[in-house]
Amino acid sequence: MLETLVNIPFLKDLPQQQFDLLMPLLKSIAVSPQTMVFEQGDQAEYLYLISSGTVSIQYKPYDGPKITLTHLHAGDVFGWSSVVGGETYTSSAVSEDTVEVIRIRGTELQELCKEHYIAGCMILEKLAEVVSPRWKDAKDQVRNMLQNRLYDQT
């Protein structure tokens, strides 16, 4: 699994101490083509880091057909509702081909960040960098949302 981790921007260039804290929480899984990773409305449990393959993010409005919002590729992150405290996923994630992902349980990442404040801040900063390119000028907003969610619960 180590060889795939170094290619994921979220984990790239993390100091060894932060990387070592995360390693026990990470699990590598393979997803077959056209598999629902999670469905809109499912309990938001995991954050996913794509090692290889493509995942489509789909949204189903209550009054219309399902639409594809984006296609994510190696290095992208999805399922971040699990980290920011959403009870359920707000969209669905479907593998377009064979996908290798690293997943981390959102509650475990939250606990790590609370127990190791400095390391947690660095990890959240990296997560904000990876998530924010999908929205214009969102890095600061994402970082603040993540930090507020994690550190205001104490």
C-alpha positions as a printed Julia matrix, in Angstrom:
154×3 Matrix{Float64}:
   0.0    0.0     0.0
   2.92   2.4     0.65
   3.73   2.76   -3.05
   0.21   4.01   -3.81
   0.11   6.38   -0.84
   2.98   8.54   -2.05
   1.0    9.37   -5.22
  -1.98  10.79   -3.35
  -1.69  14.59   -2.95
  -3.48  14.51    0.4
  -0.68  12.36    1.82
   2.21  13.66   -0.27
   4.78  15.72    1.62
   3.17  15.09    5.0
   5.87  14.99    7.67
   6.68  11.45    8.75
   5.05  11.94   12.16
   1.66  12.82   10.63
   1.99  10.06    8.06
   2.72   7.55   10.84
  -0.37   8.68   12.75
  -2.57   8.17    9.68
  -1.17   4.81    8.53
  -3.04   2.59   11.01
  -6.34   4.25   10.02
  -5.97   3.66    6.27
  -7.39   0.69    4.43
  -6.87  -0.09    0.76
  -9.8   -1.54   -1.18
 -10.53  -2.34   -4.82
 -13.89  -1.48   -6.35
 -15.2   -3.23   -9.47
 -16.45  -1.2   -12.45
 -19.96   0.27  -12.19
 -20.14  -0.29   -8.43
 -21.91   2.09   -6.07
 -19.26   3.1    -3.51
 -21.95   4.88   -1.53
 -25.38   6.19   -2.33
 -26.84   9.63   -1.69
 -28.47   9.44    1.72
 -26.22   6.65    3.06
 -24.58   7.24    6.43
 -21.4    9.3     5.84
 -18.8    6.97    7.26
 -15.63   7.07    5.13
 -13.37   9.53    3.37
 -11.92   8.04    0.17
  -8.61   8.78   -1.54
  -8.39   7.54   -5.13
  -5.18   5.66   -5.97
  -6.25   4.71   -9.49
  -9.34   4.69  -11.65
 -12.27   7.06  -12.08
 -15.27   7.72   -9.85
 -18.32   9.72  -10.91
 -20.12  11.82   -8.33
 -23.86  11.86   -8.96
 -26.69  13.85   -7.45
 -30.4   13.06   -7.53
 -32.62  16.11   -6.95
 -35.97  15.25   -5.42
 -37.78  16.43   -8.55
 -35.57  15.23  -11.36
 -33.3   12.55  -12.77
 -29.85  11.72  -11.4
 -27.1   13.96  -12.8
 -23.33  13.51  -12.87
 -21.63  16.4   -11.1
 -18.01  15.48  -11.73
 -15.53  12.74  -12.53
 -12.72  12.17  -10.03
  -9.39  10.53  -10.77
  -6.23   9.31   -9.06
  -5.24  11.73   -6.33
  -8.75  13.08   -5.77
 -10.69  12.78   -2.51
 -14.4   12.13   -2.05
 -16.79  11.36    0.78
 -15.67  14.32    2.84
 -19.11  14.62    4.42
 -17.76  11.96    6.79
 -15.15  14.42    8.04
 -17.15  17.65    8.17
 -19.91  16.05   10.18
 -22.59  15.4     7.64
 -24.75  12.54    8.83
 -25.33  11.33    5.29
 -23.62  11.63    1.93
 -25.17  14.39   -0.18
 -24.41  12.61   -3.45
 -23.58   9.15   -4.77
 -20.19   7.83   -5.84
 -19.97   5.21   -8.61
 -16.83   3.56   -9.97
 -16.5    3.99  -13.72
 -13.78   1.38  -14.03
 -11.73  -0.69  -11.62
 -10.88   1.74   -8.85
  -8.3    1.44   -6.09
  -9.11   3.61   -3.08
  -7.67   4.2     0.33
 -10.4    4.86    2.85
 -10.37   6.27    6.33
 -13.27   6.33    8.75
 -14.27   9.97    9.29
 -14.75   9.6    13.04
 -11.25   8.11   13.38
  -9.72  11.01   11.46
 -11.66  13.45   13.66
 -10.35  11.74   16.81
  -6.77  11.77   15.5
  -7.05  15.52   14.85
  -8.41  16.16   18.34
  -5.75  14.06   20.08
  -2.84  15.45   18.02
  -3.73  19.11   17.52
  -0.66  20.22   15.5
  -0.67  17.1    13.36
  -4.42  17.48   12.96
  -4.04  21.04   11.71
  -1.49  19.92    9.13
  -3.7   17.05    8.0
  -6.73  19.34    7.71
  -4.7   21.86    5.73
  -3.7   19.13    3.27
  -7.3   17.93    3.03
  -8.5   21.48    2.33
  -5.9   21.82   -0.44
  -7.11  18.66   -2.14
 -10.85  19.31   -1.79
 -10.9   23.03   -2.57
  -9.87  23.02   -6.28
 -13.39  21.8    -7.08
 -14.76  25.15   -5.9
 -13.33  28.53   -6.77
 -11.44  30.14   -3.87
 -12.73  27.56   -1.42
  -9.54  26.45    0.34
  -9.96  28.83    3.28
 -13.67  28.05    3.59
 -13.05  24.3     3.52
 -10.2   24.53    6.04
 -12.32  26.67    8.39
 -15.29  24.35    8.08
 -13.14  21.31    8.86
 -11.41  22.96   11.8
 -14.64  24.35   13.24
 -16.34  20.96   12.97
 -13.49  19.1    14.65
 -12.38  21.51   17.32
 -15.72  23.01   18.34
 -16.95  19.59   19.48
 -14.55  19.41   22.39
